[in-house]
Amino acid sequence: MKFVENIDPILHLKIQVAHDKAIQALQSNGINYSDENLELVLNPRMRSTAGRAHLLTNKIELNYRLLKGNDLELENTYLHELAHIVAYYIFGRAERGHGPRWGKIMRIFGLPPERCHSLETTHLRRKLTRYLYSCSEGCEKNESKFKLTPNSHKKFNKKYPYRCPKCKLPLSFSGNMVKI
């Protein structure tokens, strides 16, 4: 296994130890897996996904921003993605996703074949911009506010404006934006 970029030596050691245990477990179960072309990448652009296995390129991406500080989840995510790579290596295209053969590899690694993590991801999500619109006349008393996406805001025009669902009058831009 090779790391695509320089990473923290402690993190490198933790992943290497988990990797070595996994290879040992495979060999003790009669599975010969060659890891010489396996690459590991720490992807800073990942948001809610803990990891990703690229089967054709033999590459594992980990979301280090999500996993840092949680050694057990880091190890489990790495082994989860490695199980995808190993299952593909052994069974080919017949084993993609979270099928029974992948589950068998996970059990060999000593892990339950679970597909999702339960880590908090809201701190990694992008803040979305919304443009505030309100009803031109009729419903303004009722505090009818509408949050339009940037694309909808750009498309809004006087010829074909968005209309209030209650009174059907054109919406008007309040001049304010919010981040949600």
GIDA-V411521 format. One record per run of one state. SS is the DSSP state (A for helix, B for strand, O for the rest). FROM is the first residue (numbers start at 1). LEN is the number of residues. If there is no record, write none. Layout:
ss->(SS:SS)
from->(FROM:FROM)
len->(LEN:LEN)
This chain:
ss->(O:B:O:A:O:B:O:B:O:B:O:A:O:A:O:A:O:A:O:B:O:A:O:B:O:A:O:B:O:B:O)
from->(1:2:4:9:29:39:43:51:55:59:63:64:68:71:95:100:109:122:125:129:136:140:143:145:149:150:156:163:164:170:180)
len->(1:2:5:20:10:4:8:4:4:4:1:4:3:24:5:9:13:3:4:7:4:3:2:4:1:6:7:1:6:10:1)
